[in-house]
Amino acid sequence: MIGLAKIADRGPFVAAALAAALLLLALWLPALVAAGNMSGLLILASVASMFFLIASAAVVAFVALRHGEMSAVQVVGGCLIMLIVVSIVLYQSPIHVPLVASVFWLPAIIAAIVLARSVKLDYAVLSIIACGVLVVIGLSLITGDSTEFWRSQFGGAVMEGDAASATLSVEQQEAFMDTMARMMTGALGVSVVSIALGALFLARSWQAGLFNPGGFQKEFHALSLGRNAALVCVLIVALAIFMGGQLAGAIAMVVIFAFFIQGLAVTHALVKQRGMHRFWLHGIYVLLLLPHTLLLLAALGLADNLFSLRRSKNV
């Protein structure tokens, strides 16, 4: 994958074309698979689409890390021109595709600029979390009632015509839709954060691979969001639990995800520090299929800010 970084390093126009191509692949691949009646490949296509989306943002973030803000602006400008043309041709709208790029690229670009200026990965991660929270708040302000907004997006047909409708009553289907609608704003925030983090980490690993081998691993293993951020996270979660409210719950999902990332960093650092086999990490990632694993790692990340579970930051 480092070959993508080498291509992006050839100049702003080449990087812009690469980022645009990767984004369009991300948007079109699942649709092409679905149109070709290849339902068996749809999950694989969705995973590939997510990778292309992250890689497209990583290209721009890499340019920001490698060459600075003005080069990143040139890449974004060139890429947006290409995407506007494609959007007009395919969707008869100049903002359809560029809007997707803006939502998913901007947090990664901001974080790359923060990282380039501060050389602190924790500051960059916190900037992404702030972007995720702003997305959640912005959507809530725009829609007024985000639950009703998401229900309208479902169109009342989530289960219509499938096997589930034969086993669930109308009341159960409505309850399911309501639960999903309440979670979707937080899920969108987490999606924006996870894609931006993936792009930032990928771009930083490219930079380290080309110019500072092993540098990103040390940065990630030492990642610590700090006691103040941990206290804010605990406060937000407490408000979401005791006061309720969809907005508080959505913000809590985003900040919990931040400390899940720190929990992963702690896990990686301890495995290396104690000379444990990498299969332990493989097992952790398999267990992520269980939602409770994410919460346990988030708790580990929170605890690390209070008890310094990693003995050395140079692991």
C-alpha positions as CSV (number, residue, x, y, z in Angstrom):
1,M,0.0,0.0,0.0
2,I,3.0,2.3,0.4
3,G,3.0,2.5,-3.4
4,L,0.0,4.8,-3.1
5,A,2.1,7.2,-1.0
6,K,4.9,7.1,-3.6
7,I,2.4,8.0,-6.3
8,A,0.9,10.8,-4.2
9,D,4.4,12.2,-3.7
10,R,4.8,12.9,-7.4
11,G,3.0,16.2,-7.2
12,P,-0.4,17.8,-6.4
13,F,-2.1,17.0,-9.6
14,V,-1.2,13.3,-9.4
15,A,-2.2,13.2,-5.8
16,A,-5.5,14.9,-6.6
17,A,-6.3,12.4,-9.4
18,L,-5.4,9.5,-7.2
19,A,-7.6,10.7,-4.3
20,A,-10.5,11.3,-6.7
21,A,-10.1,7.9,-8.3
22,L,-10.1,6.1,-5.0
23,L,-13.1,8.0,-3.7
24,L,-15.1,7.2,-6.9
25,L,-14.1,3.6,-6.5
26,A,-15.4,3.7,-3.0
27,L,-18.8,5.1,-4.1
28,W,-19.3,3.0,-7.2
29,L,-18.0,-0.5,-6.3
30,P,-20.9,-1.6,-4.1
31,A,-23.4,-0.2,-6.6
32,L,-21.7,-2.0,-9.5
33,V,-21.7,-5.3,-7.6
34,A,-25.4,-4.9,-6.7
35,A,-26.3,-3.9,-10.3
36,G,-24.5,-7.0,-11.5
37,N,-26.7,-9.3,-9.3
38,M,-23.5,-10.5,-7.5
39,S,-25.1,-10.4,-4.0
40,G,-22.5,-13.0,-2.7
41,L,-19.8,-10.4,-3.3
42,L,-21.6,-7.5,-1.7
43,I,-20.0,-7.8,1.7
44,L,-16.5,-8.0,0.1
45,A,-17.3,-5.0,-2.1
46,S,-18.5,-3.0,1.0
47,V,-15.2,-3.8,2.8
48,A,-13.2,-2.8,-0.3
49,S,-15.3,0.4,-0.6
50,M,-14.4,1.3,3.0
51,F,-10.7,0.8,2.3
52,F,-10.9,2.9,-0.9
53,L,-12.7,5.7,1.1
54,I,-10.0,5.6,3.8
55,A,-7.2,5.5,1.3
56,S,-8.6,8.5,-0.6
57,A,-8.6,10.6,2.6
58,A,-5.2,9.2,3.5
59,V,-3.7,10.5,0.2
60,V,-4.6,14.0,1.0
61,A,-3.5,13.6,4.7
62,F,-0.2,12.2,3.5
63,V,0.4,15.3,1.3
64,A,-0.4,17.6,4.3
65,L,2.0,15.6,6.5
66,R,4.8,15.5,3.8
67,H,4.5,18.8,2.1
68,G,2.4,21.1,4.3
69,E,-0.9,22.8,4.3
70,M,-0.6,24.7,0.9
71,S,0.2,21.5,-1.0
72,A,-2.8,19.8,0.7
73,V,-5.0,22.8,-0.4
74,Q,-3.8,22.4,-4.0
75,V,-4.6,18.7,-3.9
76,V,-8.1,19.2,-2.4
77,G,-8.8,22.0,-4.9
78,G,-7.8,19.9,-7.9
79,C,-9.7,16.9,-6.6
80,L,-12.9,18.9,-5.9
81,I,-12.8,20.3,-9.5
82,M,-12.7,16.7,-10.8
83,L,-15.4,15.5,-8.4
84,I,-17.7,18.4,-9.3
85,V,-17.4,17.5,-13.0
86,V,-18.2,13.9,-12.3
87,S,-21.0,14.8,-10.0
88,I,-22.6,17.1,-12.7
89,V,-22.3,14.3,-15.3
90,L,-23.7,11.5,-13.2
91,Y,-26.0,13.1,-10.7
92,Q,-26.9,16.5,-12.4
93,S,-25.7,18.1,-9.2
94,P,-22.4,19.8,-8.5
95,I,-22.4,19.0,-4.8
96,H,-23.4,15.3,-4.6
97,V,-19.9,13.7,-4.7
98,P,-17.9,16.7,-3.3
99,L,-20.2,16.7,-0.2
100,V,-19.2,13.1,0.5
101,A,-15.5,14.0,0.1
102,S,-15.9,17.0,2.4
103,V,-17.6,15.1,5.2
104,F,-15.1,12.2,5.3
105,W,-11.9,14.0,4.2
106,L,-12.0,17.2,6.2
107,P,-11.5,15.7,9.7
108,A,-8.5,13.7,8.4
109,I,-7.0,16.8,6.8
110,I,-7.4,18.9,9.9
111,A,-5.8,16.1,12.0
112,A,-2.9,15.8,9.6
113,I,-2.3,19.6,9.8
114,V,-2.5,19.4,13.6
115,L,-0.1,16.5,13.7
116,A,2.4,18.1,11.3
117,R,2.4,21.3,13.5
118,S,2.4,19.7,16.9
119,V,4.1,16.3,16.2
120,K,1.7,15.0,18.8
121,L,-0.6,12.1,17.8
122,D,-2.9,12.6,20.7
123,Y,-3.7,16.2,19.6
124,A,-4.5,14.9,16.1
125,V,-6.8,12.2,17.5
126,L,-8.6,14.7,19.7
127,S,-9.1,17.0,16.8
128,I,-10.8,14.1,14.9
129,I,-13.0,13.4,17.9
130,A,-14.0,17.1,18.0
131,C,-15.0,16.9,14.3
132,G,-17.1,13.8,15.0
133,V,-18.9,15.6,17.9
134,L,-19.5,18.6,15.6
135,V,-21.0,16.3,13.0
136,V,-23.4,14.9,15.5
137,I,-24.4,18.3,16.9
138,G,-24.7,19.8,13.4
139,L,-27.0,17.0,12.2
140,S,-29.1,17.3,15.3
141,L,-29.5,21.1,14.8
142,I,-30.2,20.8,11.0
143,T,-32.8,18.0,11.4
144,G,-34.4,19.2,14.6
145,D,-35.5,15.7,15.5
146,S,-32.9,13.3,14.1
147,T,-34.9,10.3,15.1
148,E,-37.7,11.3,12.7
149,F,-35.1,12.2,10.1
150,W,-33.6,8.7,10.2
151,R,-37.0,7.1,10.2
152,S,-37.9,9.0,7.1
153,Q,-34.6,7.8,5.5
154,F,-35.6,4.2,6.2
155,G,-38.9,5.0,4.4
156,G,-40.8,2.6,6.6
157,A,-39.6,-0.3,4.5
158,V,-36.6,-1.6,6.5
159,M,-38.2,-5.0,6.8
160,E,-40.8,-4.9,4.1
161,G,-40.7,-8.0,1.9
162,D,-38.0,-9.9,3.7
163,A,-38.0,-12.9,6.0
164,A,-37.9,-10.7,9.1
165,S,-41.4,-9.3,8.4
166,A,-42.8,-12.8,8.6
167,T,-41.5,-13.3,12.1
168,L,-41.9,-9.9,13.7
169,S,-45.2,-8.1,14.4
170,V,-45.8,-4.5,13.2
171,E,-45.2,-3.3,16.8
172,Q,-41.8,-5.1,16.9
173,Q,-40.8,-3.7,13.5
174,E,-41.7,-0.2,14.6
175,A,-39.7,-0.7,17.8
176,F,-36.7,-2.0,15.8
177,M,-36.9,1.0,13.5
178,D,-37.1,3.4,16.4
179,T,-34.1,1.8,18.1
180,M,-32.1,2.0,14.9
181,A,-33.1,5.6,14.2
182,R,-32.0,6.6,17.7
183,M,-28.6,5.1,17.2
184,M,-28.0,6.4,13.7
185,T,-26.7,9.9,14.5
186,G,-24.1,8.5,16.9
187,A,-23.3,5.8,14.4
188,L,-22.7,8.5,11.7
189,G,-20.4,10.3,14.1
190,V,-18.4,7.1,14.8
191,S,-18.2,6.4,11.1
192,V,-16.8,9.9,10.4
193,V,-14.3,9.4,13.3
194,S,-13.2,5.9,12.3
195,I,-12.7,6.8,8.6
196,A,-10.7,9.9,9.6
197,L,-8.6,8.0,12.1
198,G,-8.0,5.2,9.6
199,A,-6.9,7.8,7.0
200,L,-4.6,9.6,9.5
201,F,-3.0,6.4,10.8
202,L,-2.5,5.1,7.2
203,A,-1.0,8.4,6.1
204,R,1.3,8.5,9.1
205,S,2.4,4.9,8.6
206,W,3.2,5.8,4.9
207,Q,5.3,8.7,6.0
208,A,7.1,6.6,8.6
209,G,7.6,3.8,6.2
210,L,9.3,6.1,3.7
211,F,11.3,8.4,6.0
212,N,11.2,7.1,9.6
213,P,10.8,3.3,9.8
214,G,9.1,2.2,13.0
215,G,8.2,5.8,13.9
216,F,4.5,5.4,13.6
217,Q,4.5,2.3,15.8
218,K,6.2,4.2,18.6
219,E,3.7,7.0,18.3
220,F,0.7,4.7,18.3
221,H,2.0,2.7,21.3
222,A,2.5,5.9,23.3
223,L,-1.0,7.3,22.4
224,S,-2.6,8.9,25.5
225,L,-5.5,11.3,25.3
226,G,-4.9,12.6,28.8
227,R,-6.7,12.8,32.1
228,N,-8.7,15.8,31.2
229,A,-10.1,14.1,28.1
230,A,-10.9,11.0,30.2
231,L,-12.8,13.1,32.8
232,V,-14.8,14.8,30.0
233,C,-15.6,11.3,28.6
234,V,-16.8,10.1,32.0
235,L,-18.9,13.2,32.4
236,I,-20.6,12.9,29.0
237,V,-21.3,9.2,29.5
238,A,-22.8,9.9,32.9
239,L,-25.0,12.6,31.4
240,A,-26.1,10.3,28.7
241,I,-27.0,7.6,31.2
242,F,-28.7,9.6,33.9
243,M,-30.3,12.5,31.9
244,G,-30.9,10.6,28.7
245,G,-31.4,12.4,25.4
246,Q,-30.5,11.3,21.9
247,L,-27.8,14.0,21.4
248,A,-26.0,13.1,24.7
249,G,-26.1,9.5,23.7
250,A,-24.7,10.2,20.3
251,I,-21.9,12.3,21.6
252,A,-21.1,9.6,24.2
253,M,-20.8,7.0,21.4
254,V,-18.2,9.2,19.7
255,V,-16.1,9.9,22.9
256,I,-16.2,6.2,24.0
257,F,-14.8,5.3,20.5
258,A,-11.9,7.6,21.2
259,F,-10.9,5.7,24.3
260,F,-11.4,2.4,22.5
261,I,-8.6,3.6,20.2
262,Q,-6.4,4.3,23.2
263,G,-7.3,0.9,24.6
264,L,-6.1,-0.7,21.3
265,A,-2.9,1.4,21.6
266,V,-2.4,0.1,25.2
267,T,-3.0,-3.5,24.1
268,H,-0.4,-3.2,21.3
269,A,2.1,-1.6,23.5
270,L,1.8,-4.2,26.3
271,V,2.0,-7.1,23.9
272,K,5.3,-5.7,22.5
273,Q,6.6,-4.6,25.9
274,R,6.0,-8.1,27.5
275,G,7.3,-10.0,24.4
276,M,3.9,-11.7,23.9
277,H,3.1,-13.4,20.6
278,R,1.2,-11.4,18.0
279,F,-1.6,-14.0,18.1
280,W,-2.8,-12.2,21.2
281,L,-3.5,-9.2,19.1
282,H,-5.2,-11.3,16.5
283,G,-7.5,-12.7,19.2
284,I,-8.4,-9.2,20.4
285,Y,-9.4,-8.2,16.9
286,V,-11.5,-11.3,16.4
287,L,-13.2,-10.6,19.7
288,L,-14.2,-7.1,18.4
289,L,-17.0,-9.0,16.7
290,L,-18.6,-8.9,20.2
291,P,-19.7,-5.3,21.1
292,H,-18.7,-5.7,24.7
293,T,-15.0,-6.0,23.6
294,L,-15.1,-2.5,22.3
295,L,-16.5,-1.2,25.7
296,L,-13.8,-3.2,27.6
297,L,-11.0,-1.7,25.5
298,A,-12.6,1.8,26.0
299,A,-12.5,1.2,29.7
300,L,-8.9,0.1,29.4
301,G,-8.1,3.3,27.6
302,L,-9.7,5.4,30.2
303,A,-7.9,3.5,33.0
304,D,-4.6,4.0,31.3
305,N,-5.0,7.8,31.8
306,L,-5.3,7.3,35.5
307,F,-3.0,4.5,36.3
308,S,-0.3,4.6,33.5
309,L,-0.6,1.0,32.5
310,R,2.3,1.3,30.1
311,R,5.6,1.5,32.0
312,S,7.4,3.1,29.2
313,K,6.3,5.3,26.4
314,N,9.1,4.2,24.2
315,V,7.8,0.8,23.4
